[in-house]
Amino acid sequence: MTEFILASKSPRRKILLRNLIDPFIVVNSEVEEQKIPGEKPPELVKRLAKEKALQGAANLSPNSLNNALVIGADTIVVDGEEVLGKPLDQADAARILEQLKGKTHQVLSGIALYDLSSGEIRTSLVCTEVEMREYTEDEIQEYIASGDPLDKAGAYGIQNRDFNPAPQFNGCFANVMGLPLCHLAVLMKEMGIDTDHRVAERCQESIEYQCPVYNDILAGMKRNNPENN
């Protein structure tokens, strides 16, 4: 039986992952989240996801190394070629939110799966376009005062119903939250690992969002599933 390891301390990733696999173990995976000179955002986020999976594996006890699958993930907000990380303070959060206001930016997630028994590691890149609304200065200050943006890349949580930063959003909601579940399910299927086939249904129920893209994401996996033949 495969033992699943989530190499992330993100509470949002833990909540999301329960819609795909349960139970799983959470381990710490601190890595230096710095760009290498000349590194493009897609390369950065995939590298960080891979490094987190490897670091998570390194933090496991020796008796956990048999038949375990480590999941690493990293998510960044990109405006043009600029990577927008977590704000340094409230003033920085205000600056980032002002920069993103009324514009479309990208949210990139890298996911990595590390099979400890075989040594195989696979990565995938997910990109979602996010169109921000024209919020006001007062709304920015009220949102910052709530404390919600201070631990989030891009200084916002798309799931925040009060601030509602992107009301016209129509992509993978879970990706912007930090863990694109359907893409992860496809990657796991490619490695021969079965997951809950109700992942899209459970994800939508969990985050209260009617996803318009899950069928396209899961199409390949469904074609390869004998139950659908």
C-alpha positions in Angstrom: 0.0 0.0 0.0 1.4 3.4 -1.0 2.1 5.9 1.8 1.5 9.5 0.7 3.6 12.3 2.0 2.8 16.0 1.5 6.0 18.0 1.6 4.4 21.3 2.6 3.3 23.2 5.7 0.6 25.1 3.8 -2.8 24.6 5.5 -4.6 25.3 2.2 -2.7 22.5 0.5 -3.6 20.1 3.3 -7.3 20.9 3.0 -7.2 20.6 -0.8 -5.3 17.3 -0.8 -7.9 15.6 1.3 -10.2 15.8 -1.6 -7.9 13.5 -3.6 -6.1 11.2 -1.1 -6.6 10.5 2.6 -4.8 9.8 4.8 -1.4 11.3 4.2 1.6 12.4 6.3 2.8 16.0 6.3 6.5 16.8 6.5 8.5 20.0 6.5 10.2 21.0 3.3 12.0 24.3 3.7 13.9 25.3 0.6 15.5 28.6 -0.4 12.9 30.2 -2.7 15.2 32.3 -4.8 15.5 32.6 -8.5 18.6 31.5 -10.3 20.0 34.2 -12.6 18.3 33.9 -16.0 15.7 31.5 -14.7 12.2 31.9 -16.1 9.1 31.7 -13.8 8.0 28.3 -15.2 11.4 26.9 -14.6 11.5 28.4 -11.1 8.3 27.0 -9.9 8.9 23.5 -11.3 12.4 23.5 -9.7 11.1 24.6 -6.3 8.4 21.9 -6.4 11.0 19.2 -7.1 13.3 20.5 -4.4 10.5 20.5 -1.9 9.6 16.9 -2.7 13.3 15.9 -2.4 13.7 17.8 0.9 10.5 16.3 2.2 11.9 12.9 1.5 15.2 13.7 3.2 13.2 14.6 6.3 11.5 11.2 6.5 12.6 8.5 9.0 14.4 5.5 7.4 11.5 3.2 8.0 9.2 5.5 5.9 11.2 5.0 2.7 9.4 1.9 1.4 6.5 2.4 -1.0 6.1 6.1 -0.3 5.1 8.9 -2.7 6.2 12.4 -1.8 4.2 15.3 -3.2 5.9 18.7 -3.6 4.3 21.9 -4.8 5.1 25.5 -5.3 2.9 28.4 -6.5 3.9 31.8 -7.7 2.1 34.9 -9.0 3.6 36.4 -12.1 2.9 39.9 -13.5 4.7 40.0 -16.9 8.0 38.5 -16.0 8.0 39.7 -12.4 7.5 37.1 -9.7 5.4 38.5 -6.9 6.0 36.7 -3.6 4.5 37.1 -0.2 4.4 40.7 0.9 7.1 41.9 3.3 4.7 44.0 5.3 1.4 45.8 5.0 2.9 48.6 2.8 4.3 46.0 0.5 0.9 44.2 0.3 -0.7 47.5 -0.7 1.9 48.0 -3.4 1.3 44.5 -4.9 -2.4 44.8 -4.8 -2.3 48.2 -6.5 0.0 46.7 -9.1 -2.4 43.9 -9.9 -5.6 45.9 -9.8 -7.6 45.8 -13.0 -5.0 43.6 -14.8 -4.7 40.0 -15.8 -1.7 38.1 -14.3 -0.7 34.5 -14.2 -0.6 32.0 -11.3 1.9 29.2 -11.9 2.0 26.0 -9.9 4.7 23.4 -10.1 3.9 19.9 -8.8 6.4 17.1 -8.2 5.9 13.5 -7.4 8.8 11.5 -6.0 8.5 7.7 -5.8 10.9 6.7 -3.1 10.8 3.0 -4.0 11.8 3.5 -7.6 13.6 6.8 -7.4 11.4 8.2 -10.2 10.4 11.8 -10.0 8.0 13.6 -12.3 7.0 17.3 -12.5 4.1 19.2 -14.0 3.4 22.9 -14.6 0.0 24.5 -14.3 -0.8 28.0 -15.5 -4.0 30.0 -14.7 -4.9 33.5 -15.9 -6.5 35.7 -13.2 -8.3 38.9 -14.0 -8.4 41.2 -11.0 -11.2 43.7 -10.5 -10.9 47.4 -10.0 -11.0 47.5 -6.2 -10.7 50.8 -4.4 -8.0 52.1 -2.1 -10.4 51.7 0.9 -11.0 48.1 -0.1 -7.3 47.4 -0.2 -6.7 48.9 3.2 -9.7 47.0 4.7 -8.4 43.8 3.2 -4.9 44.3 4.5 -6.3 45.1 8.0 -7.9 41.6 8.0 -4.4 40.1 7.8 -5.4 37.7 5.0 -3.0 38.9 2.3 0.2 38.8 4.4 1.0 35.1 4.0 0.0 34.7 0.4 1.9 35.1 -2.9 0.6 38.1 -4.7 -0.9 39.5 -1.5 -4.4 38.0 -2.1 -6.4 34.8 -1.5 -8.7 34.2 -4.4 -11.0 32.3 -2.0 -11.6 35.4 0.2 -15.3 36.0 -0.4 -15.3 39.4 1.3 -12.5 41.0 -0.9 -13.5 38.9 -3.9 -10.4 39.9 -6.0 -11.3 38.2 -9.2 -15.1 37.8 -9.7 -14.8 36.9 -13.4 -12.5 34.0 -12.7 -13.1 30.9 -14.9 -10.0 28.7 -14.5 -8.7 26.2 -12.0 -9.5 27.6 -8.6 -7.5 25.0 -6.7 -4.4 26.0 -8.7 -4.6 29.6 -7.5 -5.1 28.3 -4.0 -1.9 26.4 -4.3 -2.6 22.8 -5.4 -4.2 21.9 -8.7 -5.9 18.7 -7.8 -7.1 17.4 -11.2 -3.6 18.0 -12.6 -2.1 16.2 -9.7 -4.5 13.3 -10.2 -3.4 13.0 -13.9 0.3 13.1 -12.9 -0.3 10.3 -10.3 -2.2 8.3 -12.9 0.8 8.6 -15.2 2.9 7.0 -12.5 0.4 4.1 -12.1 -1.1 5.4 -8.9 -4.9 5.3 -8.5 -6.7 8.2 -6.7 -10.3 9.1 -5.9 -12.1 9.3 -9.2 -14.5 11.9 -7.6 -11.7 14.4 -7.2 -13.4 17.1 -9.4 -16.7 16.7 -7.6 -15.1 16.7 -4.1 -12.9 19.7 -5.0 -15.8 21.8 -6.2 -17.8 21.0 -3.2 -14.9 21.8 -0.8 -14.1 25.2 -2.3 -17.7 26.0 -3.4 -16.8 26.7 -7.0 -18.3 25.4 -10.2 -15.2 24.5 -12.2 -15.5 25.0 -16.0 -12.2 23.3 -16.9 -12.0 20.0 -15.0 -13.4 17.9 -17.8 -10.6 19.0 -20.2 -7.9 18.4 -17.5 -9.2 14.9 -16.6 -10.0 13.8 -20.2 -6.8 12.0 -20.8 -7.0 10.1 -17.5 -10.6 9.1 -18.2 -9.7 7.7 -21.7 -7.1 5.5 -20.0 -9.4 4.2 -17.3 -10.7 0.7 -18.1 -14.0 1.5 -16.2 -14.9 4.0 -19.0 -14.4 1.4 -21.8 
